[in-house]
Amino acid sequence: MRELSKEFQASAATVSAALSELSALGIVRPEPGRGTFVAERRQLAEPDFAWQSQALGPARVDADRASRLGGYGTPDHIPLSWGYLAPELLPTEEFHRIGSRAAKNNRAWMMTPPAGSPELRRVLAAEYRADPGDVLIVSGGQQGLVFTMRTLAEPGSTVITESPSYPGAILAAQSAGLTIASVPADNDGVIVERLADELERTRARVIYLQPSYANPTGAVLSPERRTQVLDLAAQHGAFIIEDDWARNLGIDGRTPPPLIAEDPNGHVVTVTTLSKPASPGLRLGAVIARGPAGDRLRASRTADDLCVAPMVQEIALSLLTSNIWPRHLKHLSAELAERRDVLTATIRQTLPSVRIQGVPSGGIHLWARLPHGANTRQISADAYTAGVLVGDGRHFFVNEPPAPFLRFSYGAATPAQITQGIRQLAQILA
């Protein structure tokens, strides 16, 4: 160690760290009491994975669509299409304090019941006017969608989704082995007459909807259609998976009440998340379900894992029960309003051929139509090369899109970045 430190003019700690990394890579091997030696470097045969193609069979999940979720882009890209909030919009300092306190709580190091911490379930149930026993804590909304679709529907059966829709829901249905049927939606949400036709045609027993601030359109299901959708579910004995991801992302006025609050008979199963309004690193959400469906969901939970990390649950509980949370949401609403308005104004001024389909009253996404014949695959690829992330509208449709669309997001970029990104996109579209 001393010789290496002298030779490379590095501290003993630096040399020790370097040796540890080389050991992890298999380049050197430590032998206690003797020293560290260069590991034998055997020439490995080129692996042959050809057999796996036959063993695996057809892929369920669309890899191209999946590649756009999670870690997409680089820190240098302007995120004009991204499903989470910018770092400066997160209550980071509060998380530091809450996390430190949570780590000192013995409950953070003990198992919770599989359905989750009783205290956290009570807090989440209150907002939905639900019984705490109907709440199941999960590791984020995406896990909630996969778990719910897999439990409520048999492989090979049909799930109906509004179109366009959240790509993660399409992937969740594919992962569960479901057939996906789509129904068009407009600014008032899913078109009920088309939904009724599709229920008759497919005999589907599961419907996936985003009643509030849908991704990607920002649409809100109108009061009249809310009633009609619930009536259809009752007539056909179907479940509605309510993806309530944007519950805490309202901008203009209050977010409409959850659909589950109007359903006493257990047709609505709600999936909610804290990862969107609080932090993408806080992988915590909940599934709220009543009756035998809820019992089955909670009983099936142990097949996936025994519980969400108790530390994460303690942090979530502390956040939701503190005075930090309402202050954060108030600040967040104002920030999102500013960024949304900058985005809409800049698009209208800079991209006159791009038509905004509706200014959202909440959420973090905006849906825009391009001129007929525009190649959104090429446009999004060129934008990526230019350092701007935009959402290729193709990924939001189950089948072929009816027209060229792009999804824009205003929660992850600063107003200055939004302006810069749209100007760069204008050069690509010119």
C-alpha positions as CSV (number, residue, x, y, z in Angstrom):
1,M,0.0,0.0,0.0
2,R,2.8,2.4,0.9
3,E,4.7,1.6,-2.3
4,L,1.6,2.2,-4.4
5,S,0.9,5.5,-2.6
6,K,4.4,6.6,-3.2
7,E,4.5,5.5,-6.9
8,F,1.2,7.1,-7.8
9,Q,1.4,10.1,-5.5
10,A,-2.0,9.2,-4.0
11,S,-3.2,8.8,-0.4
12,A,-3.6,5.4,1.2
13,A,-7.4,5.9,1.2
14,T,-7.4,6.5,-2.6
15,V,-5.3,3.5,-3.3
16,S,-7.5,1.3,-1.0
17,A,-10.6,2.5,-2.8
18,A,-9.0,1.8,-6.2
19,L,-8.0,-1.7,-5.2
20,S,-11.6,-2.3,-3.9
21,E,-13.0,-1.3,-7.3
22,L,-10.5,-3.5,-9.2
23,S,-11.4,-6.4,-6.9
24,A,-15.1,-5.9,-7.6
25,L,-14.3,-6.0,-11.3
26,G,-12.4,-9.2,-10.9
27,I,-9.1,-7.7,-12.0
28,V,-7.3,-8.3,-8.7
29,R,-8.0,-10.6,-5.8
30,P,-7.2,-9.8,-2.1
31,E,-5.7,-12.6,0.0
32,P,-5.9,-11.6,3.7
33,G,-2.5,-11.8,5.4
34,R,-0.6,-12.0,2.0
35,G,-1.6,-9.1,-0.1
36,T,-3.5,-8.3,-3.3
37,F,-2.7,-10.1,-6.5
38,V,-3.6,-9.8,-10.2
39,A,-6.4,-12.2,-10.8
40,E,-6.0,-15.0,-13.4
41,R,-7.6,-13.7,-16.7
42,R,-9.1,-16.7,-18.4
43,Q,-10.3,-16.3,-22.0
44,L,-14.1,-16.9,-21.8
45,A,-15.9,-18.6,-24.6
46,E,-18.3,-16.3,-26.6
47,P,-21.7,-16.9,-25.0
48,D,-24.4,-18.5,-27.2
49,F,-27.9,-17.2,-26.2
50,A,-29.6,-18.5,-29.4
51,W,-31.5,-21.1,-27.4
52,Q,-33.2,-18.5,-25.3
53,S,-35.2,-17.1,-28.3
54,Q,-37.1,-20.3,-28.6
55,A,-37.4,-20.9,-24.9
56,L,-38.8,-17.4,-24.2
57,G,-41.4,-17.3,-27.0
58,P,-43.0,-14.1,-28.2
59,A,-42.2,-10.9,-26.1
60,R,-45.2,-9.6,-24.2
61,V,-43.9,-6.1,-23.5
62,D,-43.2,-3.6,-26.3
63,A,-39.5,-2.9,-25.8
64,D,-39.6,0.3,-27.8
65,R,-42.4,1.7,-25.7
66,A,-40.8,0.6,-22.5
67,S,-37.5,2.3,-23.4
68,R,-39.3,5.7,-23.1
69,L,-40.2,5.1,-19.4
70,G,-37.7,5.4,-16.5
71,G,-34.2,6.7,-17.2
72,Y,-34.6,8.3,-20.7
73,G,-32.2,10.9,-21.9
74,T,-29.2,12.5,-20.2
75,P,-28.8,15.3,-17.6
76,D,-27.8,17.5,-20.6
77,H,-31.1,17.1,-22.4
78,I,-33.9,19.6,-22.0
79,P,-36.8,17.5,-20.6
80,L,-39.8,18.7,-22.6
81,S,-41.3,15.2,-22.1
82,W,-40.8,13.7,-18.7
83,G,-43.2,12.2,-16.2
84,Y,-41.7,13.6,-13.0
85,L,-40.9,17.0,-11.4
86,A,-37.8,19.0,-11.7
87,P,-35.4,18.8,-8.8
88,E,-36.0,22.4,-7.7
89,L,-39.8,21.6,-7.3
90,L,-39.1,18.8,-4.8
91,P,-39.1,19.3,-1.0
92,T,-35.6,18.0,-0.9
93,E,-34.5,19.7,2.3
94,E,-37.6,18.5,4.1
95,F,-36.9,15.0,2.9
96,H,-33.4,15.2,4.4
97,R,-34.8,16.1,7.8
98,I,-37.7,13.6,7.6
99,G,-35.4,10.8,6.4
100,S,-33.0,11.4,9.2
101,R,-35.8,11.3,11.8
102,A,-37.4,8.2,10.2
103,A,-34.1,6.3,10.3
104,K,-34.1,6.8,14.1
105,N,-37.6,5.3,14.5
106,N,-37.5,1.6,15.3
107,R,-40.6,1.1,13.1
108,A,-38.4,1.9,10.0
109,W,-36.4,-1.3,10.7
110,M,-39.3,-3.6,11.4
111,M,-41.6,-5.5,9.1
112,T,-45.1,-4.0,8.4
113,P,-48.1,-6.1,7.5
114,P,-48.1,-7.0,3.8
115,A,-50.9,-4.4,3.2
116,G,-48.7,-1.7,4.7
117,S,-48.3,0.4,7.8
118,P,-51.7,0.8,9.5
119,E,-51.0,4.5,10.2
120,L,-50.1,5.2,6.6
121,R,-53.2,3.4,5.3
122,R,-55.4,5.5,7.5
123,V,-53.9,8.7,6.2
124,L,-54.3,7.6,2.5
125,A,-57.8,6.3,3.1
126,A,-59.0,9.6,4.5
127,E,-58.5,11.5,1.2
128,Y,-60.6,8.9,-0.7
129,R,-63.3,8.5,2.0
130,A,-62.3,4.8,2.1
131,D,-61.9,2.3,4.9
132,P,-58.2,1.9,5.8
133,G,-58.7,-1.8,5.5
134,D,-59.4,-1.3,1.7
135,V,-55.9,0.3,1.2
136,L,-52.9,-1.7,0.0
137,I,-49.5,0.1,0.0
138,V,-47.4,-0.6,-3.1
139,S,-44.0,0.5,-4.5
140,G,-45.4,3.3,-6.7
141,G,-48.2,3.7,-9.2
142,Q,-46.6,1.6,-11.9
143,Q,-46.4,-1.5,-9.6
144,G,-50.0,-0.8,-8.6
145,L,-51.1,-0.9,-12.2
146,V,-49.3,-4.1,-13.0
147,F,-50.5,-5.8,-9.8
148,T,-54.1,-4.7,-10.3
149,M,-54.4,-5.7,-13.9
150,R,-52.8,-9.1,-13.2
151,T,-55.1,-9.8,-10.3
152,L,-58.4,-8.5,-11.7
153,A,-58.1,-10.1,-15.2
154,E,-57.2,-13.5,-16.5
155,P,-54.3,-13.8,-19.1
156,G,-55.8,-13.5,-22.6
157,S,-58.8,-11.5,-21.5
158,T,-59.4,-7.9,-22.6
159,V,-58.8,-4.6,-20.9
160,I,-60.3,-1.5,-22.4
161,T,-58.3,1.8,-22.3
162,E,-59.0,5.3,-23.4
163,S,-57.0,6.4,-26.4
164,P,-54.5,8.1,-26.3
165,S,-53.4,6.7,-23.0
166,Y,-50.5,6.3,-20.6
167,P,-47.8,4.0,-22.1
168,G,-47.1,2.5,-18.7
169,A,-50.6,1.3,-18.5
170,I,-50.3,-0.3,-21.9
171,L,-47.1,-2.0,-20.8
172,A,-48.8,-3.1,-17.5
173,A,-51.5,-4.8,-19.6
174,Q,-49.0,-6.4,-21.9
175,S,-47.0,-7.7,-18.9
176,A,-50.2,-9.2,-17.5
177,G,-50.9,-11.0,-20.8
178,L,-54.0,-9.1,-21.5
179,T,-55.5,-8.1,-24.9
180,I,-55.8,-4.3,-25.2
181,A,-58.8,-2.6,-26.8
182,S,-58.8,1.1,-27.1
183,V,-61.7,3.7,-27.1
184,P,-61.2,7.3,-28.3
185,A,-61.3,10.1,-25.9
186,D,-61.7,13.9,-26.2
187,N,-61.3,16.9,-23.9
188,D,-64.1,15.5,-21.7
189,G,-62.5,12.1,-21.3
190,V,-63.4,8.8,-22.8
191,I,-66.3,8.8,-25.3
192,V,-69.0,6.9,-23.5
193,E,-70.9,5.7,-26.6
194,R,-67.7,4.1,-28.0
195,L,-66.9,2.6,-24.6
196,A,-70.4,1.0,-24.5
197,D,-69.9,-0.5,-28.0
198,E,-66.5,-1.9,-27.0
199,L,-67.9,-3.5,-23.8
200,E,-70.5,-5.2,-25.9
201,R,-68.0,-6.3,-28.5
202,T,-65.2,-7.6,-26.3
203,R,-67.2,-8.6,-23.1
204,A,-64.3,-7.0,-21.2
205,R,-64.4,-6.9,-17.5
206,V,-61.7,-4.4,-16.8
207,I,-61.6,-0.7,-18.0
208,Y,-58.5,1.5,-17.5
209,L,-59.2,5.3,-17.1
210,Q,-57.5,8.5,-15.9
211,P,-60.4,10.6,-14.9
212,S,-58.3,13.6,-13.8
213,Y,-55.6,15.3,-15.9
214,A,-55.0,12.3,-18.2
215,N,-51.6,11.6,-19.5
216,P,-50.9,12.7,-22.3
217,T,-54.0,14.9,-23.0
218,G,-54.6,16.6,-19.7
219,A,-58.3,15.8,-20.1
220,V,-60.7,15.6,-17.2
221,L,-63.7,13.3,-17.3
222,S,-66.8,15.5,-17.4
223,P,-69.4,15.1,-14.6
224,E,-72.0,13.7,-17.0
225,R,-69.6,11.1,-18.4
226,R,-68.5,10.1,-14.9
227,T,-72.0,9.0,-14.1
228,Q,-72.4,7.3,-17.5
229,V,-69.1,5.4,-17.1
230,L,-70.1,4.1,-13.6
231,D,-73.5,3.0,-15.0
232,L,-71.8,1.1,-17.8
233,A,-69.5,-0.6,-15.3
234,A,-72.5,-1.7,-13.3
235,Q,-74.4,-2.9,-16.3
236,H,-71.5,-5.0,-17.6
237,G,-70.2,-6.2,-14.2
238,A,-66.9,-4.6,-15.0
239,F,-64.1,-3.1,-12.9
240,I,-62.7,0.4,-13.6
241,I,-59.1,0.8,-12.7
242,E,-58.9,4.5,-11.8
243,D,-55.3,5.8,-12.3
244,D,-55.4,8.8,-10.0
245,W,-51.7,9.7,-10.4
246,A,-52.3,13.5,-10.7
247,R,-54.6,13.9,-7.6
248,N,-52.1,16.4,-6.0
249,L,-51.2,18.2,-9.3
250,G,-54.2,20.5,-9.7
251,I,-53.5,24.0,-11.1
252,D,-56.8,25.7,-11.8
253,G,-59.1,25.1,-8.9
254,R,-59.6,21.8,-7.0
255,T,-59.0,18.4,-8.5
256,P,-62.3,16.6,-9.2
257,P,-63.1,14.1,-6.5
258,P,-61.9,10.5,-7.2
259,L,-64.3,8.3,-9.1
260,I,-64.2,5.7,-6.3
261,A,-65.9,8.2,-4.0
262,E,-69.1,7.9,-6.2
263,D,-69.0,4.1,-6.3
264,P,-70.4,2.2,-3.3
265,N,-70.4,-1.2,-5.0
266,G,-66.7,-1.9,-5.6
267,H,-66.6,-1.4,-9.4
268,V,-63.8,1.2,-9.1
269,V,-60.3,0.2,-8.0
270,T,-58.1,3.2,-7.5
271,V,-54.3,3.4,-8.0
272,T,-52.6,6.4,-6.6
273,T,-49.0,7.5,-6.1
274,L,-46.7,9.8,-4.2
275,S,-43.9,9.5,-6.7
276,K,-45.4,12.2,-8.9
277,P,-46.2,15.0,-6.5
278,A,-43.4,14.3,-3.9
279,S,-40.4,12.8,-5.5
280,P,-39.6,10.2,-8.2
281,G,-37.3,8.5,-5.6
282,L,-40.2,8.0,-3.2
283,R,-41.4,4.8,-4.8
284,L,-44.7,4.5,-2.9
285,G,-48.3,4.3,-4.0
286,A,-51.6,2.6,-3.0
287,V,-54.3,0.5,-4.4
288,I,-57.8,1.1,-3.0
289,A,-60.3,-1.7,-3.6
290,R,-63.5,-2.9,-1.9
291,G,-65.1,-6.3,-1.5
292,P,-63.7,-9.6,-2.7
293,A,-61.5,-7.8,-5.2
294,G,-59.8,-6.0,-2.4
295,D,-59.4,-9.2,-0.4
296,R,-57.9,-10.9,-3.4
297,L,-55.5,-8.1,-4.1
298,R,-54.3,-7.9,-0.5
299,A,-54.0,-11.7,-0.3
300,S,-52.0,-11.9,-3.5
301,R,-49.6,-9.3,-2.3
302,T,-47.2,-11.7,-0.7
303,A,-46.6,-13.3,-4.1
304,D,-44.7,-10.2,-5.1
305,D,-43.0,-9.1,-1.9
306,L,-43.9,-9.0,1.8
307,C,-44.2,-5.3,2.1
308,V,-42.9,-1.9,0.8
309,A,-39.7,-0.9,2.6
310,P,-40.8,0.3,6.1
311,M,-38.3,3.2,5.9
312,V,-40.1,4.5,2.8
313,Q,-43.4,4.1,4.5
314,E,-42.2,6.0,7.5
315,I,-40.9,8.9,5.3
316,A,-44.2,9.0,3.4
317,L,-46.2,9.0,6.7
318,S,-44.1,11.8,8.1
319,L,-44.5,13.9,5.0
320,L,-48.2,13.5,4.7
321,T,-48.9,14.4,8.3
322,S,-46.6,17.4,8.5
323,N,-47.4,21.0,7.7
324,I,-44.8,20.8,5.0
325,W,-47.1,18.9,2.7
326,P,-49.9,21.5,2.1
327,R,-47.2,24.2,1.7
328,H,-45.4,22.1,-0.8
329,L,-48.6,21.5,-2.8
330,K,-49.5,25.2,-2.8
331,H,-46.0,26.1,-4.1
332,L,-46.1,23.3,-6.6
333,S,-49.4,24.5,-8.1
334,A,-48.1,28.0,-8.6
335,E,-44.9,26.7,-10.2
336,L,-46.7,24.4,-12.6
337,A,-49.1,27.1,-13.6
338,E,-46.2,29.4,-14.6
339,R,-44.4,26.7,-16.5
340,R,-47.6,25.5,-18.3
341,D,-48.3,29.1,-19.3
342,V,-44.8,29.6,-20.6
343,L,-45.0,26.3,-22.6
344,T,-48.4,27.1,-24.2
345,A,-47.4,30.7,-25.1
346,T,-44.1,29.7,-26.5
347,I,-45.6,26.9,-28.7
348,R,-48.3,29.3,-30.0
349,Q,-45.7,32.0,-30.8
350,T,-42.9,29.8,-32.1
351,L,-44.7,26.8,-33.6
352,P,-47.7,28.2,-35.5
353,S,-48.3,24.9,-37.3
354,V,-48.6,22.9,-34.0
355,R,-52.1,22.9,-32.5
356,I,-52.5,22.5,-28.8
357,Q,-55.5,20.2,-28.2
358,G,-56.4,21.8,-24.9
359,V,-54.8,23.7,-22.1
360,P,-54.7,21.4,-19.1
361,S,-56.1,22.5,-15.7
362,G,-53.8,20.2,-13.9
363,G,-51.2,17.5,-14.3
364,I,-47.9,18.0,-16.0
365,H,-48.5,17.2,-19.7
366,L,-49.8,19.0,-22.8
367,W,-50.9,17.3,-26.1
368,A,-50.3,18.8,-29.4
369,R,-51.2,17.9,-33.0
370,L,-48.7,18.4,-35.9
371,P,-49.6,19.0,-39.6
372,H,-50.7,16.0,-41.6
373,G,-47.8,13.9,-42.7
374,A,-45.4,14.9,-40.0
375,N,-43.1,12.0,-39.0
376,T,-43.1,12.1,-35.2
377,R,-40.6,9.3,-34.9
378,Q,-38.1,11.3,-36.9
379,I,-38.9,14.5,-35.2
380,S,-38.5,13.1,-31.7
381,A,-35.2,11.4,-32.8
382,D,-33.9,14.7,-34.3
383,A,-34.9,16.6,-31.2
384,Y,-33.1,14.0,-29.0
385,T,-29.9,14.6,-31.1
386,A,-30.4,18.3,-30.6
387,G,-30.6,17.9,-26.9
388,V,-34.4,18.1,-26.4
389,L,-36.7,15.4,-25.2
390,V,-40.2,15.4,-26.7
391,G,-42.8,12.6,-26.5
392,D,-43.4,10.8,-29.8
393,G,-47.2,10.5,-29.9
394,R,-47.1,7.0,-31.4
395,H,-46.3,5.6,-28.0
396,F,-49.6,6.8,-26.5
397,F,-51.7,4.7,-28.8
398,V,-52.4,1.0,-28.7
399,N,-52.6,0.8,-32.5
400,E,-51.7,3.3,-35.2
401,P,-52.2,7.0,-34.2
402,P,-55.0,8.8,-36.1
403,A,-52.8,11.8,-36.7
404,P,-49.3,13.0,-35.8
405,F,-49.0,14.1,-32.1
406,L,-46.3,15.2,-29.7
407,R,-46.5,15.2,-25.9
408,F,-44.9,18.0,-24.1
409,S,-44.4,18.2,-20.3
410,Y,-43.9,21.3,-18.2
411,G,-43.0,19.8,-14.8
412,A,-39.4,18.9,-15.4
413,A,-38.0,21.9,-17.2
414,T,-37.5,25.5,-16.0
415,P,-39.3,28.3,-17.9
416,A,-36.0,29.2,-19.5
417,Q,-35.4,25.6,-20.6
418,I,-38.9,25.4,-22.0
419,T,-38.4,28.5,-24.1
420,Q,-35.0,27.3,-25.3
421,G,-36.3,23.8,-26.1
422,I,-39.3,24.9,-28.1
423,R,-37.0,27.3,-30.2
424,Q,-34.7,24.4,-30.9
425,L,-37.7,22.2,-31.9
426,A,-38.9,25.0,-34.3
427,Q,-35.6,24.7,-36.1
428,I,-36.2,21.0,-36.6
429,L,-39.8,21.5,-37.8
430,A,-38.8,24.4,-40.2
